[in-house]
Amino acid sequence: MNELLILMKDKKGENWPVYYSDTIHVSNKESGVCIVCLWTKKERIIEKVNPENYCYIGQLYSREYGLQILLRNLLANPHIKYLVVTGIDLNNSAQGLVNFFTLGVDAEKKIKDTDIYLDDEINIEHVNILRNRIVFKDARDIKNFSELNPILKNFIGINEDEKEIILPLPKISPPIKFPGDHAGFKIRDNDFSSAYQYLLKIILRFGLYDKKNKQVFIPNLNFFVKKISVSDKKYFLSRNESKSTPKIDSEIEYDDESVRTMMFEKIDCWDELKDAVNYALEKSDSNICIMSSKAFLPEDKLEDAVEVVGYELPRKWNPDPLGNLVIRVEDGVIKVMHISQKGKSLAEFKGKSAKELYKKIAFQGMISMIYHGLDIGAELQKAEIALIEGKKYVQDKSI
């Protein structure tokens, strides 16, 4: 999602450096007032506020990266004298901005009373320049945006004789740990090797650290292997001497689909999970499901896990167990048919836009795999373009 950019032009009309300029509404260029409307659509402000009372309106979705962009553009636009923040704040994106101007930063460049640090390019001198140059107004309590007019009308003039400061964009450094889904993780693949490698990736990327037990874990694992391959069987045969009988809390076999499910309160994914699959192999070599409230890797196995993950297996796109979506354009609409893996027609619906249709698909829960969802989203957009331009649409082919 695009962050806030302040685009500024001097009296000669020369452009200042531009970041995300397509997201900013420009009004009275002689005004020194900039409005940040957070998650509220800027169009709602535009229709209520006198266009003579401000220069720029933009949104701010991110309390950290978006703030770094905003501060850079304020530094690069020295004539901005007033900054007003208003609108709905859905993810606390205003906290860093408000505290920056009202409380400042500490010696380590952490915005006071937040967990937000300014990046290396922004120094204390830059902080002082902005806090001294700009008059800040917190107007988040205003719900009727027409009430902004008398406030903005009193904000007169621009800063004169100020120099612009151009800083490079902040570097994005991927974290060691990413935000995870505590509702659970579903790992599914056609063979054990692929599923297991993906499981290790998930634990290393999204796992939480249990300091007491010295392990990294994810909650609520659903690990499903459709078929144990020949190479999988060779691997399990090689470790038969060291295998142990897993302590299974409950075991269920579903006759209609021949699915064997083993449930654990917690499971060590380095050895116990392999033992559980090995145990299941004595009865079946397909549709093996392991469920656990806590799936973990011991701390001393993390380096080994990183090594396994580093060995990239050939990536295969597996079919979505919830079925396929067949898309076509005819009779002036986009039609989507939901078909099961066994070829049975489950549902059909139609619409004239990709957005209309992907909402229906999402609401009905017809897709369970991320790459399937991305593919269908791209196909729906192609279908919409073909419909608008009167071109022939064929699924999985260029327009």
N, C-alpha and C positions, 0 to 999 in steps of 0.2 A: 504494500500500500504506500502511495507517494506521501512524502513528508512535506512540511511547510517550507516554502522558499520565499524569501523577500526579494523581489526584483526591483531594482532602483534605476532611475535614469536621471542624469543631471539636467540642468536647465538648457543645455545644448542638445539634449536628446540622445546622447551617447549611451549605449547599453553598458551596464555594469555586468560582472560575471553572472551567469544564469544557471540555477539548479532547479529542476522541477517547475519551470516557469509556466507550464501548461496548467498547473493547478491553482494559479493565483488570479484573482480578479483585480483589475486595475481601474481606478476611478479618477479622482482629482489629483493630478501629479503635482499640484502646488501645495498639497496638504502634507503635513509631517506625521500623520496618524496612520498607524498600522493596526489592523484588527486580527486577532487570532481567535478562531471560533471553534477550536477543538474538534469534536466529532459531529457538531451541527453542520449540516450542509450550508455552504456559504450563500447559496441562493436564498435561504430563509432570512439572512441578514440583509442581503442586497435589496430585497423587496420592502424592507422596513426602515432602512437607514438612508438619510439624505446623501446622495452621491458626492455632494460638495464637502461633506464632513470627514472624509477619509481618503486615503490614497490606495491602500491595498487591503484585501481580505484573503486569508488563507486558513486552511485547517491544520491541526496538529494531532496526529494519531498516536505517536510514540513518545513516551516520556523521556527516553534516553537518546536514541539515535536522532529522532526528529528534533530534539532540543539542540543537539550539536549542530544540525543544519541551520536551524533558526538563528543561533548565536553567530554563526559565520556570516550569515547574510545581513544581520544587523550591523556587524562590524564593517561589512562591505558597502553599506548604505548609510553614510554618515548624516544625511539630512533627516532621517527618522528621529523624531523628538518624543513621540508618544506611542506607547504600546498598550493596547487594551485586550484583555483576554475575557472571552465570554463563551456561552454555549454549553452543550451537554458534554460531560466528561465520562466516557464509558469505561476507560481502563486506567484512570488516574494519570492521564497524560499531562495534566496541568501542574502536578505537584512540583516537578523539577523547575518549571518555568516560574511559578509563583515564588518558590523559596529562593531561587537564584536572585530575584530582584528585591525581595523583602528581607531575606536573612543573609545572603551572600554565600561564600564558600570558605572552607577551612584551609589550613596550610597545605593539605594534600589535594586540594582542588575538588573536594567532595562537597556537593551542595548541602548545606546544613539541613539537618532533620530529614534527610533522604539517604538512599543508598546509591545515588548517582554520582559518578566521578566524571569530570570533564576530561576530554582526551588530551593527548600530549601537545597538540598544536595550539590549544587555547591556554594561555598563561594567565597569571594573576594580573598582569598589566591590562590584558584584554578584558578581564572581568571588571576591573575598576573603570575602564573607559565606558563600558556599556552601562554600568550601574550609575555612573555620574552623568552620562549623556542623556539617558532615556527616562522619561516620566512613565511609571508603570501604574496601570489601573486594573484591578481585579473586579470584573463585572459579571462574575459567574452567577450571581444571585438574580440577575435580570432575566426574566422569562419572556416578557413582551419586548422584543428587540427595538421597537420604536422608542422605548425609553432611553435608548443609547443616544438619541439625537441631542438632547440638551447637554449631555456630558461631553460629547464630541465637539459640540459647537464652541465650548470654552477652551478647547485645545487649539491654540492659534500658533502659526508660524512653524518654521523648520530650523534645524541646527545649521548655523553658518560656520564657515572656515574650519570644517572638520575634515580630516583625511580618511580616505577609505583604507581598510585593512583587509587584504585578500588572503585567506587561508585555504590550503588544500582540503579536500573532503576527508573526513575521518576514515581511517582504515578499518575494515571489518575483519575481525579475527574470530573465526569460529570457536566457540567454547569447547572445553573437553566434554562437558555434560550439557545436553539439550533438555528443554522442558518435556516432561513425559505425561502420559495419560494414565492417571491412577485408576481409571475404570478397568484397565487391563490391556494386554497385548495379545494379538492373535497372530501366530506364526503358522503359515500353511505353505507346503510345497509338495512337489511330486515325489521327491526322494528325501531320505534322511540327511544326506550330506549338505544339500542346498538349504534345507530347513534349519539345520543345526548352525550352519555358518551365519545365516540371517539372525538366528536367536542370539548368538554371541554379539553381533553388531548392535542389536537392540539393547542388550544389557550394558555394553560398553558406552553407548551413546546416551541412553535414557535412565540408566540404573541409579539408584540412591545408595549412598554409603552408610552401612550399618557399622558404626565405630565399635560398638560393644562386641559384636561377633566377627569383626574384621572381614566383611564381605560386601559385595555390591549386588543389589537385588532389584527386581522389578515385581510389582504386585500383579496377581491375577493373570497367570499365563494360561493360554490355550495353544498347545503345540500339536499340530496335526500333520501326519505324514501319509500321503495317499498310497505310496508303494515303496517297499524296501527294494532298492535296485541290487543288481548283481555285485557291484563294487561295494555297496553298503553291507551286504552279507559277508563279503570277504573281510571287511573291517571288523565286524562283530565277531566273526570266527577267530580273528587274530587276538581278540581280547577275552576270549572265553575263560582262560585260566584265571584271570583277575576279576571276573564279574562276580557280583554279589546279588542276592535276592532282595529286591527293593521292598521297603515297608509301605504297602499300598493301603490307603485309608478306605477306599471303596473301588469296586471294579464293575463296570457295566458293559454288556454287549448288546448292541441294537441289531436284531436279526434282519430287519428290512433293508438296511444298508451295510450290514456286516461291519459295523464300526465297534472297535474295542476301546473303551475309555477307562483310563486309570486316574484316580484322583488322589492328590497329595495335599497335606497341609503346607508343606514346604519341600523343596527339592533342590539338591545340588546339581547344577547343570553340567558340571564337569564330569562327574562319574555316575551319580544316581540316575540321571535322566537317560544316559546310555544304557544303564542296567535295566531300566524300565522298558526301553524299546527292545532290548535283547530278550527280556522275559516274555514280551508280547509276541516275539518272533517264534516262540515255541508253539503258538497256537494260530498265528496268522501273520502274513507278510504284507498286509494292506490295511488301509484305513485305521491307523493307530493314532489315538488321541490321548495326550497327557495334559491334565489340568492341575494347576497348583496355585494356592493362594499366595505363595511366595516362591519365586525362582531366583536362585542366587549363584554367584561365582565367588569362591574363597579368594581373599586378597592375594594369596601366593600363587594363584592360577591366572591372574590378570595378564601377565606378560605372555603366557602361553596362548591365551585367548586372542590377544592382539596379533600374534603370529598366525593363528588359524584364519582370522579375518583377513589378514593381508594376502592370503593365497586366494586369488579371485577365481571362483568357479564360473564356467560359461553360464550366462544369464538366460534363462528360459522364461518365456511369458506363459504362465499357466492359465487355463480357462477359469473364469469366475464361477464358483459353485452355485451362485444365485442365478446363473443363466446369461444369455447373450441379448444384446439389443440390436435389432436390425432397423436401419434408418433409410427412408426413401423420401423423395419429394414428388408429390403428384396432386392433382386437383387443387393447386394453389395453396397447399399446406405441407408441413413437414410431418410425416407419420413415423411413429416408433412402435415396433412390435417387440414385446418381451418374450423370449423363447427359452425354455429350460434346456439343460445340457442334454436331455434325451430327445430334444426336438419338438416338444409340445408347446403350442402357443398359449401363453399365460395371460397376456393383456395387450391391448393396442390403444394408443392415444395419439392425439395430434395437436399441432399448434403452429404459429407463424413465426416464432422467434426461439433462438437457442435458450434464452433465459427462461421463457415460459416452460419449455420442455425439461430443462435440467432441474427446475424446481419440482416438477411432477415426479421425475425419476428419484430425486433425493427424498422427497416426502414418502414415496412408496417403498423406499429401501431396496431398490432393485440392483444395487451395485455394492460389492463387498471388498473390492480390491482397488487400491489407489491408482495403479497404472490403467486399470479398466475405466475408472472414472475420468482420468485425464484424456484418454483416447476418445471416449464418448463426447466429452466437452468439446474437443477439437472438431469432431465429426459434425456435431450439431451446429457449430459456428459455420463450417463449410456449407452445410445444408441451407442455413439461413442466407448466406451470401449467394448461393446458387438460385434460391427462390427469388431474392430481390432483383438479381441481374438477369433472370430468365435463362440461366445456364443449366446444363444437364448435371445432375449429381449422382455419383456412384460411390457408395461407401468404401472407404480405404483406398480411394484413388483421388488424384488431383482434380480440381475443378477444370 
